[in-house]
Every structure is written in structure tokens, then in C-alpha cells.
Amino acid sequence: MTDLTPRPVRDSQSEMTELVLPNDTNPLHGLLGGRLMHWMDIAAAMAAHRHSRHYVVTASVDHLDFVCTARVGNFVVLRSSVNRAFHTSMEIGVKVWVENYLANTRTHISSAYMTFVAVDSSGRPVPVPPVVPETDEEKQRYEDAGRRREHRLAERELQRARSV
């Protein structure tokens, strides 16, 4: 049985730190975009797991920018939390910084909104509990997530109409 008791955003908050190693970089010694996307997917999945208490799968990734790069030896710090839960899906916000511990600097390098769906052991979608935003920032992200979802659904409908 699924526990659908509403949960606060703070219950889903996750943070992970990765050390950029030579195998994570391109020939210019900058962090590979695909590696960063992989880490962001894991960070978002952690928040989705914590909120839903189920297996989760990535459904979509909204706009993703690479603001600057990370280099070998830098730390990459990823923070994630559930912005809003719908019936079986959740929007997760992920924000990423590069930390240069020698220079004592931390710079924002990327952010994304990722949609995850909670599934059972057979891969079938299952309901998720509502999220309870508590702070003003969480309430704003909650409202914004609803608008982004409406936009995603309208875009999906437009794609379907074009393919007919």
C-alpha cells in the first residue's frame, strides 16, 4: 500500500558532491556535459525516491544550460528537491555549483527541472503523495512547477497534432 500522506519539500532535499577526475573531462580538461547530466539525473532521482518512497524513472528534462565548466580537481556540488508532485509524476529542481577548494570559490554552473515518475517493481506508474511547500521560495517553485507542467502538456499535445 502506498502512503500518500503529504510530505514537506525538506524531506526530499538531497545533496551530493563529485570530484572531477581526468576520465570525466574532454580534451580541453573541462567536465563533459554528459557526465554532468548523468550526475544531475542521479541527484534528481535521489529527491524523487525520498519523496515518493518508490522506484522512479526519468520522464523528461526541461531546459538545461551549461553556464561555465568544471576542471579536474574541482568539486561539483548538486542540490535537488521536489518542487511539486502530481498524480504519479514529480518535478525535481536541480542546481549545480563548481567548487574550487584551493581558491575557496563556488560558482553556479547549471540548473534543470526534471520530471520523474514513480513506478512499482513491474515498472507501472504509482501515485505519489502531495508535496507541502513551507517557505516562500518553496511556494514560488510549487506554483512555477504547475505552470511548467501546463506548458509541457500543451507542447506534447502540439507534437501529437503535428504527427497525425
C-alpha positions, 0 to 999 in steps of 0.5 A: 500500500502506498502512503500518500500522506503529504510530505514537506519539500525538506524531506526530499532535499538531497545533496551530493558532491563529485570530484572531477577526475581526468576520465570525466573531462574532454580534451580541453580538461573541462567536465563533459556535459554528459557526465554532468547530466548523468550526475544531475539525473542521479541527484534528481532521482535521489529527491524523487525516491525520498519523496515518493518512497518508490522506484522512479524513472526519468520522464523528461528534462526541461531546459538545461544550460551549461553556464561555465565548466568544471576542471579536474580537481574541482568539486561539483556540488548538486542540490535537488528537491521536489518542487511539486508532485502530481498524480504519479509524476514529480518535478525535481529542481536541480542546481549545480555549483563548481567548487574550487577548494584551493581558491575557496570559490563556488560558482553556479554552473547549471540548473534543470527541472526534471520530471520523474515518475514513480513506478512499482517493481513491474515498472507501472506508474504509482501515485505519489503523495502531495508535496507541502511547500513551507517557505516562500521560495518553496511556494514560488517553485510549487506554483512555477512547477504547475505552470511548467507542467501546463506548458509541457502538456500543451507542447506534447499535445502540439507534437501529437497534432503535428504527427497525425 
